[in-house]
């Protein structure tokens, strides 16, 4: 049975507050995770909750952690996430970047010492709905090979942007700089699905379809070869090198390290106030023009129209809001584990 968005959100809030998280932080986290599920991105939604709770209970993530601005200027800031959940630190950083950009037009905010941030696109979409062009990147422990390497050199660093659309959903891109997010490899293994030959690189630097070797003996392939590798390095610089956060192997794995150990994830946000750079009315008209032009492009057989980034996900969200979310079995099992860890009843599917 599908579960309603409201019921799933309420479960997440209850699980987090049960272990001591303040209600506002629990609601922030739940909204991010459930929104991600509602858009069909199950690898970065509520499936993460049990792992987060495990680390919160172990002390690696701080239940009552409070992000704070370490240093700042008119158009920039560096934030210490205080090892709280990445959704909490990410929203604090996003709101800080919006405030800075509203004052000076364009702003940069670095978030360091945070928990795993989940779906980077969630923050970009929130900013876009407020009228800002937003670019979000993050870093992770290395799991992605570089061109020609026999092992990982960078994380599957997220890369996202959100573009405001007057009267509509933002244009939204959210992708890993690996050929595929690591969570999708785990999900495919758990479901017994085949691994495509373009996803993994073995310890001899050759493609492999043996998912059982991940992550100890294989790396993720970089997206589009050297192009994805270059974008991954950019994400590392903007999220970790510039603000002074943990880099590459200094970042922990929130999934496999002892729960008492912080993961020290990082994010970088670039924010542009559209109203400071352009006439909002003219910008909206130009976005509509380019969107209409793309939608009107001739298509291959069986394709109704060319989609803009995010259109498929927003359509899934509208359906989920109306009819509920059909969660995959692996997500259901993780939610049952989250219930056990927090000492509450499991949701009904």
C-alpha positions as CSV (number, residue, x, y, z in Angstrom):
1,X,0.0,0.0,0.0
2,X,1.2,3.5,-0.7
3,X,1.9,5.7,2.4
4,X,0.8,9.3,2.4
5,X,3.4,12.1,2.4
6,X,2.0,13.4,5.7
7,X,2.1,10.0,7.4
8,X,5.7,9.3,6.3
9,X,6.7,12.8,7.4
10,X,5.1,12.4,10.8
11,X,6.8,9.0,11.3
12,X,10.3,10.6,10.6
13,X,9.6,13.5,13.0
14,X,8.4,11.0,15.7
15,X,11.5,8.8,15.3
16,X,13.9,11.7,15.5
17,X,12.2,13.5,18.4
18,X,12.0,10.1,20.3
19,X,15.8,10.1,20.5
20,X,16.1,13.7,21.6
21,X,16.2,15.8,18.5
22,X,14.5,19.2,18.8
23,X,11.2,19.3,17.0
24,X,12.3,22.1,14.5
25,X,15.4,20.1,13.4
26,X,13.4,16.9,13.2
27,X,10.8,18.6,11.0
28,X,13.5,20.1,8.8
29,X,15.1,16.6,8.3
30,X,11.8,14.9,7.7
31,X,10.7,17.4,5.1
32,X,14.0,16.9,3.2
33,X,13.9,13.1,3.3
34,X,10.2,12.7,2.5
35,X,10.3,15.3,-0.3
36,X,13.1,13.3,-1.9
37,X,11.1,10.1,-1.7
38,X,8.1,11.8,-3.2
39,X,10.2,12.8,-6.2
40,X,11.2,9.1,-6.8
41,X,14.8,9.4,-5.5
42,X,14.6,6.6,-3.0
43,X,18.3,6.3,-2.5
44,X,18.5,9.7,-0.8
45,X,15.1,9.8,1.0
46,X,13.9,8.1,4.2
47,X,16.0,5.0,3.4
48,X,18.8,7.1,5.1
49,X,16.9,7.6,8.4
50,X,18.0,4.4,10.2
51,X,21.6,5.1,9.5
52,X,21.3,8.7,10.7
53,X,19.5,7.5,13.9
54,X,22.2,4.9,14.5
55,X,24.9,7.6,14.3
56,X,22.9,10.1,16.4
57,X,22.5,7.5,19.1
58,X,26.2,6.7,18.9
59,X,27.2,10.3,19.2
60,X,29.0,10.7,15.9
61,X,26.2,13.0,14.9
62,X,24.9,15.4,17.6
63,X,21.2,15.2,18.3
64,X,21.2,18.8,19.6
65,X,24.0,20.1,17.4
66,X,23.7,23.7,16.4
67,X,25.2,25.1,13.1
68,X,27.0,28.4,13.6
69,X,28.7,31.0,11.4
70,X,32.4,30.8,12.1
71,X,33.5,33.7,9.9
72,X,31.7,35.9,7.3
73,X,31.7,38.9,5.1
74,X,28.9,40.8,3.3
75,X,28.7,38.2,0.5
76,X,30.1,35.0,2.1
77,X,30.2,32.9,5.2
78,X,31.8,29.7,6.5
79,X,29.6,27.6,8.8
80,X,30.5,24.9,11.3
81,X,27.8,22.3,11.1
82,X,28.5,21.1,14.7
83,X,28.2,17.5,13.4
84,X,24.4,17.8,13.3
85,X,22.5,16.1,10.5
86,X,23.3,17.4,7.1
87,X,19.7,18.4,6.4
88,X,19.8,20.7,9.4
89,X,23.2,22.2,8.5
90,X,22.3,22.4,4.8
91,X,19.1,24.4,5.5
92,X,20.9,26.7,7.8
93,X,23.6,27.3,5.1
94,X,21.0,27.8,2.4
95,X,19.1,30.4,4.4
96,X,22.4,32.1,5.2
97,X,23.3,32.2,1.6
98,X,19.8,33.6,0.7
99,X,20.2,36.4,3.2
100,X,23.7,37.2,2.0
101,X,22.7,37.2,-1.7
102,X,19.6,39.3,-0.9
103,X,22.0,41.9,0.5
104,X,24.7,42.0,-2.1
105,X,23.4,40.0,-5.1
106,X,25.7,37.0,-5.2
107,X,26.9,35.0,-2.2
108,X,29.0,31.9,-1.3
109,X,28.5,29.9,1.8
110,X,30.7,26.9,2.8
111,X,29.3,24.3,5.3
112,X,31.9,22.2,7.0
113,X,31.9,19.6,9.8
114,X,28.4,18.5,8.9
115,X,26.5,15.2,8.7
116,X,25.8,13.6,5.3
117,X,23.7,16.2,3.4
118,X,21.4,13.7,1.5
119,X,19.9,15.2,-1.7
120,X,21.8,18.4,-2.6
121,X,19.0,19.3,-5.0
122,X,16.6,19.7,-2.1
123,X,18.4,22.9,-0.9
124,X,18.7,24.2,-4.5
125,X,15.0,23.8,-5.0
126,X,14.1,25.6,-1.8
127,X,16.3,28.5,-2.8
128,X,14.8,28.6,-6.4
129,X,11.3,28.8,-5.0
130,X,12.4,31.9,-3.1
131,X,13.6,33.5,-6.4
132,X,17.3,32.6,-6.3
133,X,19.5,30.7,-8.7
134,X,21.3,28.2,-6.5
135,X,24.3,25.9,-7.1
136,X,25.0,23.3,-4.4
137,X,27.9,20.9,-4.3
138,X,29.2,18.5,-1.6
139,X,32.0,16.0,-0.9
140,X,32.3,12.5,0.4
141,X,34.9,9.8,1.2
142,X,36.5,8.7,-2.0
143,X,34.7,6.0,-3.9
144,X,35.1,7.2,-7.5
145,X,38.1,6.4,-9.8
146,X,39.9,9.1,-11.8
147,X,40.7,8.5,-15.4
148,X,43.3,5.7,-15.4
149,X,43.4,5.1,-11.7
150,X,43.2,1.7,-10.0
151,X,41.3,3.0,-7.0
152,X,39.1,5.8,-5.8
153,X,40.4,9.4,-5.8
154,X,37.2,11.5,-5.1
155,X,33.8,11.0,-3.6
156,X,30.7,10.6,-5.6
157,X,30.4,14.3,-5.0
158,X,26.9,15.8,-5.5
159,X,26.3,18.6,-8.0
160,X,23.0,20.4,-8.1
161,X,21.3,23.6,-9.3
162,X,17.9,25.1,-9.0
163,X,16.5,27.8,-11.3
164,X,13.3,29.7,-10.4
165,X,10.3,29.4,-12.8
166,X,7.5,31.9,-12.4
167,X,4.3,30.1,-11.5
168,X,5.9,26.7,-11.8
169,X,8.3,24.2,-10.3
170,X,12.0,25.1,-10.5
171,X,14.3,23.7,-13.1
172,X,16.3,21.3,-11.0
173,X,19.4,19.2,-11.7
174,X,20.7,16.9,-8.9
175,X,23.3,14.4,-9.9
176,X,26.3,12.5,-8.6
177,X,29.6,13.2,-10.4
178,X,30.1,9.4,-10.5
179,X,28.5,7.4,-13.3
180,X,25.9,6.5,-10.7
181,X,25.4,7.3,-7.0
182,X,26.8,4.7,-4.6
183,X,23.3,4.2,-3.1
184,X,22.1,2.9,-6.4
185,X,24.7,0.3,-6.5
186,X,23.7,-0.9,-3.0
187,X,20.0,-0.8,-4.0
188,X,20.7,-2.9,-7.1
189,X,22.7,-5.4,-5.1
190,X,19.9,-5.7,-2.5
191,X,17.3,-6.2,-5.2
192,X,19.4,-8.7,-7.1
193,X,19.5,-6.5,-10.2
194,X,22.3,-6.6,-12.7
195,X,25.1,-4.0,-12.5
196,X,25.6,-2.2,-15.9
197,X,29.2,-2.4,-17.2
198,X,29.5,1.4,-17.1
199,X,29.1,1.7,-13.3
200,X,32.1,0.2,-11.7
201,X,35.9,0.1,-12.1
202,X,37.9,-2.8,-10.5
203,X,41.3,-2.7,-8.8
204,X,43.1,-3.1,-12.1
205,X,41.4,-0.1,-13.6
206,X,39.0,-2.1,-15.7
207,X,35.2,-2.1,-15.9
208,X,33.3,-4.8,-14.0
209,X,29.7,-5.9,-13.4
210,X,30.5,-7.7,-10.1
211,X,28.5,-5.5,-7.6
212,X,29.6,-7.8,-4.7
213,X,33.0,-6.2,-4.9
214,X,31.7,-2.7,-4.0
215,X,33.0,-0.8,-2.2
216,X,36.1,-2.6,-1.0
217,X,37.6,-3.8,-4.2
218,X,36.0,-1.6,-6.9
219,X,35.4,2.1,-7.4
220,X,32.5,3.9,-9.1
221,X,33.3,5.1,-12.6
222,X,33.4,8.9,-13.0
223,X,30.4,10.3,-14.9
224,X,31.4,10.8,-18.6
225,X,35.0,10.0,-17.9
226,X,37.3,13.0,-17.4
227,X,34.3,15.4,-17.5
228,X,32.7,13.9,-14.4
229,X,36.1,13.7,-12.8
230,X,36.6,17.4,-13.4
231,X,33.2,18.3,-11.9
232,X,33.9,16.1,-8.9
233,X,37.1,17.9,-8.3
234,X,35.3,21.3,-8.5
235,X,32.8,20.1,-6.0
236,X,35.6,19.1,-3.6
237,X,37.2,22.5,-3.9
238,X,34.1,24.5,-3.4
239,X,32.7,22.4,-0.6
240,X,35.8,21.4,1.3
241,X,39.1,23.0,0.2
242,X,37.8,26.6,0.2
243,X,36.0,26.6,3.5
244,X,38.7,24.5,5.3
245,X,36.6,21.3,5.7
246,X,37.7,17.7,5.7
247,X,38.9,16.6,2.2
248,X,38.8,13.3,0.4
249,X,40.1,10.5,2.8
250,X,39.6,12.9,5.8
251,X,35.9,12.5,5.4
252,X,34.3,9.5,7.2
253,X,31.7,7.1,6.0
254,X,28.5,7.6,7.9
255,X,27.3,4.1,6.8
256,X,30.3,2.0,8.0
257,X,32.4,3.9,10.6
258,X,31.7,3.3,14.3
259,X,28.6,5.3,15.2
260,X,30.6,7.4,17.7
261,X,32.7,8.9,14.9
262,X,31.6,12.1,13.1
263,X,31.7,11.9,9.3
264,X,32.7,15.6,8.7
265,X,30.9,16.1,5.4
266,X,30.9,19.5,3.7
267,X,28.9,21.5,1.2
268,X,29.4,24.6,-0.9
269,X,26.5,26.9,-2.0
270,X,26.6,29.7,-4.5
271,X,23.5,31.9,-4.5
272,X,22.4,34.5,-7.1
273,X,19.5,36.9,-6.4
274,X,17.7,37.1,-9.7
275,X,16.1,40.4,-8.8
276,X,19.5,42.0,-8.2
277,X,20.9,41.0,-11.6
278,X,17.9,41.2,-13.9
279,X,14.3,42.3,-14.1
280,X,12.4,39.4,-12.5
281,X,9.7,39.9,-15.2
282,X,12.2,39.8,-18.0
283,X,14.0,36.8,-16.5
284,X,10.7,34.9,-16.2
285,X,9.9,35.6,-19.8
286,X,13.3,34.4,-21.0
287,X,13.1,31.2,-18.9
288,X,9.7,30.6,-20.5
289,X,11.1,31.2,-23.9
290,X,14.0,28.8,-23.6
291,X,11.7,26.2,-21.9
292,X,9.1,26.4,-24.7
293,X,11.9,26.1,-27.3
294,X,13.2,23.0,-25.7
295,X,9.8,21.5,-25.2
296,X,9.0,22.1,-28.9
297,X,12.2,20.4,-30.2
298,X,11.6,17.4,-32.5
299,X,11.7,14.1,-30.7
300,X,12.6,10.5,-31.4
301,X,9.9,8.0,-31.9
302,X,7.9,7.3,-28.8
303,X,9.1,10.4,-27.0
304,X,6.3,13.0,-26.3
305,X,8.6,15.9,-25.6
306,X,12.1,16.8,-24.4
307,X,12.0,17.4,-20.6
308,X,13.8,20.0,-18.6
309,X,15.8,18.9,-15.6
310,X,13.5,18.1,-12.7
311,X,10.2,17.8,-14.7
312,X,9.9,14.1,-14.2
313,X,10.6,14.4,-10.5
314,X,8.1,17.2,-10.0
315,X,5.5,15.1,-11.8
316,X,6.2,12.2,-9.4
317,X,5.9,14.5,-6.4
318,X,2.5,15.8,-7.5
319,X,1.3,12.2,-7.9
320,X,2.7,11.3,-4.5
321,X,1.0,14.3,-2.8
322,X,-2.3,13.1,-4.3
323,X,-2.0,9.3,-4.0
324,X,0.8,8.6,-1.6
325,X,4.3,7.1,-2.1
326,X,4.8,3.5,-3.1
327,X,8.1,2.8,-1.3
328,X,10.4,0.1,-2.6
329,X,10.8,-3.0,-0.3
330,X,14.4,-2.0,0.6
331,X,13.2,1.4,1.9
332,X,10.4,-0.2,3.8
333,X,12.9,-2.5,5.6
334,X,15.1,0.5,6.5
335,X,12.1,2.3,7.9
336,X,11.2,-0.7,10.1
337,X,14.8,-0.6,11.3
338,X,14.5,3.1,12.0
339,X,11.4,2.4,14.1
340,X,13.2,-0.3,16.1
341,X,16.3,1.9,16.7
342,X,14.1,4.8,17.9
343,X,11.7,2.7,19.9
344,X,8.5,3.5,18.1
345,X,6.0,1.6,16.0
346,X,6.8,0.9,12.4
347,X,4.8,2.7,9.7
348,X,2.0,0.8,7.9
349,X,2.7,0.1,4.2
